[in-house]
Amino acid sequence: MAIEINANPHRLDLDWRWIFYAREKDCLFSINPDAHSVEDISYIKYGILTARKGGVKNSEVINCFSLENFKKFLNRKVKRNV
């Protein structure tokens, strides 16, 4: 499972303090600039700062995965509790 860190400064949905809880649950993270224009792509820096503040490592961010590892992540078998 991956949780989005929305980096738009008007949103910043995931407070950095929740990152510790998510990591305890073995969640990965996706850092998303929530860009609606080319200029908004620069918002990614806020997501990176949030992730760093929560102690997230590069290996826990799916944006940092190699293409091969990203494909493995997408094609993994997910165990669902229904």
Backbone bond lengths (Angstrom), bond angles and torsions (degrees), N, CA, C in turn:
res aa  C-N    CA-C-N  psi(-1)  N-CA   C-N-CA  omega(-1)  CA-C   N-CA-C  phi
1 M - - - 1.437 - - 1.525 108.48 -
2 A 1.305 115.27 144.29 1.468 120.79 176.00 1.525 108.89 -128.38
3 I 1.301 115.45 139.98 1.459 122.67 177.47 1.520 108.02 -109.52
4 E 1.313 115.17 137.82 1.464 120.50 179.91 1.526 110.86 -80.98
5 I 1.316 114.34 134.03 1.462 120.80 166.34 1.527 104.59 -101.92
6 N 1.338 116.07 102.52 1.458 121.90 -179.15 1.521 107.55 -78.45
7 A 1.314 116.15 117.11 1.461 121.04 -171.72 1.522 114.20 -91.48
8 N 1.313 118.52 -0.03 1.454 120.17 178.83 1.532 108.36 -62.93
9 P 1.333 118.34 124.57 1.471 120.24 -176.14 1.529 113.32 -64.01
10 H 1.320 117.27 -15.49 1.467 120.56 177.61 1.528 110.95 -88.07
11 R 1.342 116.59 -9.12 1.468 120.80 -178.22 1.521 110.66 -117.13
12 L 1.342 116.66 -68.18 1.460 122.35 -177.28 1.533 110.13 42.91
13 D 1.321 115.18 59.18 1.457 122.11 -172.93 1.519 115.07 -58.82
14 L 1.317 117.90 -43.08 1.455 120.19 -176.30 1.525 110.10 -94.08
15 D 1.309 115.80 107.51 1.463 120.48 175.38 1.523 108.21 -64.23
16 W 1.314 117.48 138.31 1.454 121.78 -174.55 1.523 112.31 -58.30
17 R 1.335 118.75 -25.70 1.468 121.00 -178.93 1.521 112.48 -68.87
18 W 1.333 118.19 -21.71 1.466 121.48 177.64 1.520 111.89 -79.72
19 I 1.315 116.82 -15.20 1.466 120.31 -179.31 1.526 110.96 -61.18
20 F 1.311 117.89 -38.55 1.463 120.73 -179.59 1.527 110.53 -61.40
21 Y 1.328 116.63 -43.62 1.471 121.35 178.65 1.530 110.31 -63.92
22 A 1.310 116.76 -44.77 1.470 120.88 179.88 1.527 110.71 -61.38
23 R 1.311 117.29 -40.68 1.469 120.75 178.97 1.523 110.87 -65.37
24 E 1.331 118.18 -36.78 1.467 121.35 175.61 1.528 111.27 -59.91
25 K 1.321 116.34 -30.28 1.468 122.61 -179.63 1.527 111.48 -90.94
26 D 1.334 117.19 10.86 1.471 123.87 178.82 1.526 113.75 63.18
27 C 1.318 116.59 31.77 1.462 120.54 176.15 1.524 109.49 -79.17
28 L 1.309 114.22 148.37 1.453 121.76 169.55 1.520 106.59 -99.98
29 F 1.323 116.09 176.64 1.459 119.94 -176.80 1.521 110.91 -132.48
30 S 1.319 114.66 149.92 1.456 122.84 172.46 1.520 106.10 -123.43
31 I 1.319 116.94 125.70 1.462 120.52 179.07 1.519 107.85 -98.63
32 N 1.337 115.55 118.64 1.455 122.52 -173.11 1.529 110.02 -121.36
33 P 1.336 118.17 123.64 1.462 119.39 179.35 1.530 113.08 -74.02
34 D 1.334 118.49 -8.77 1.466 122.45 -178.55 1.537 109.51 51.86
35 A 1.331 115.01 43.60 1.463 121.73 -174.85 1.528 111.69 -75.13
36 H 1.317 115.01 131.31 1.455 121.98 174.41 1.527 110.57 -116.38
37 S 1.329 115.15 6.89 1.461 122.10 174.54 1.527 106.63 -157.46
38 V 1.313 116.62 167.35 1.463 120.84 179.06 1.530 110.40 -60.97
39 E 1.322 116.88 -39.10 1.459 120.75 -179.35 1.524 112.03 -63.64
40 D 1.337 116.51 -32.51 1.465 120.89 -177.45 1.529 113.33 -68.60
41 I 1.318 118.07 -14.34 1.461 120.18 178.70 1.527 110.04 -59.94
42 S 1.318 117.20 -28.21 1.467 120.51 -179.71 1.531 112.04 -66.22
43 Y 1.329 118.47 -13.07 1.468 121.39 177.30 1.525 112.09 -62.82
44 I 1.322 117.02 -17.15 1.459 120.76 -178.78 1.530 110.99 -52.93
45 K 1.336 116.30 -30.09 1.472 119.78 -178.74 1.525 111.49 -60.50
46 Y 1.326 118.27 -34.18 1.457 120.78 179.63 1.532 111.00 -69.12
47 G 1.317 116.15 -36.73 1.458 120.01 176.23 1.517 111.64 -66.49
48 I 1.316 115.95 -40.45 1.470 120.25 178.33 1.524 109.74 -64.35
49 L 1.319 117.38 -42.10 1.468 120.38 178.52 1.531 111.35 -63.54
50 T 1.329 117.16 -40.40 1.463 121.26 177.32 1.523 110.34 -62.66
51 A 1.332 116.47 -45.90 1.466 121.03 179.38 1.532 110.66 -61.51
52 R 1.308 117.00 -44.27 1.471 120.75 180.00 1.530 110.95 -62.92
53 K 1.321 115.87 -41.63 1.467 119.95 179.95 1.523 110.80 -61.09
54 G 1.350 116.35 -32.87 1.455 121.33 178.03 1.516 113.69 -87.33
55 G 1.321 117.74 2.71 1.456 121.45 176.78 1.520 115.32 78.54
56 V 1.320 117.05 18.93 1.466 120.73 -179.24 1.525 109.79 -69.04
57 K 1.318 115.38 135.52 1.465 121.67 178.26 1.522 109.51 -95.26
58 N 1.326 117.26 155.99 1.469 121.51 177.85 1.522 111.15 -53.11
59 S 1.312 117.15 -37.11 1.462 121.52 -177.42 1.527 112.67 -67.91
60 E 1.338 117.24 -10.96 1.469 121.96 179.20 1.529 112.55 -101.17
61 V 1.325 116.86 1.05 1.472 121.61 -177.30 1.526 108.63 -109.62
62 I 1.329 116.78 116.38 1.468 119.12 -175.18 1.528 111.56 -65.80
63 N 1.327 118.01 -23.41 1.465 120.66 175.34 1.528 111.28 -62.71
64 C 1.326 117.15 -23.44 1.465 122.24 -176.93 1.526 112.54 -93.61
65 F 1.319 117.50 -4.00 1.464 120.83 -178.71 1.525 110.21 -67.08
66 S 1.314 115.41 149.76 1.466 119.95 169.43 1.525 107.19 -67.15
67 L 1.306 117.38 163.30 1.460 120.70 179.14 1.524 110.66 -57.85
68 E 1.316 116.33 -42.73 1.464 120.84 -179.77 1.535 111.45 -61.71
69 N 1.323 116.75 -46.47 1.464 120.42 179.86 1.528 111.95 -68.96
70 F 1.329 117.27 -33.48 1.458 120.25 177.31 1.532 110.24 -66.16
71 K 1.329 116.89 -41.77 1.468 120.10 176.96 1.522 110.48 -62.47
72 K 1.331 117.61 -40.72 1.467 121.07 176.92 1.528 110.43 -61.33
73 F 1.318 115.91 -41.59 1.462 120.01 178.47 1.528 110.67 -61.35
74 L 1.321 116.96 -45.54 1.458 120.70 -178.93 1.523 112.65 -66.14
75 N 1.315 116.85 -32.87 1.465 121.44 -175.09 1.532 113.34 -97.03
76 R 1.316 117.60 7.70 1.461 119.81 -178.21 1.527 110.32 -66.76
77 K 1.292 114.83 156.71 1.473 120.60 174.56 1.519 107.08 -87.70
78 V 1.297 114.87 124.97 1.462 119.90 -177.45 1.531 108.67 -102.82
79 K 1.318 115.08 128.05 1.458 120.65 176.23 1.518 107.23 -87.39
80 R 1.300 116.28 119.64 1.460 120.80 -177.33 1.522 110.63 -109.98
81 N 1.311 115.82 138.05 1.458 121.70 174.28 1.511 108.06 -95.69
82 V 1.300 116.27 115.22 1.471 119.63 -178.31 1.504 110.27 -109.36
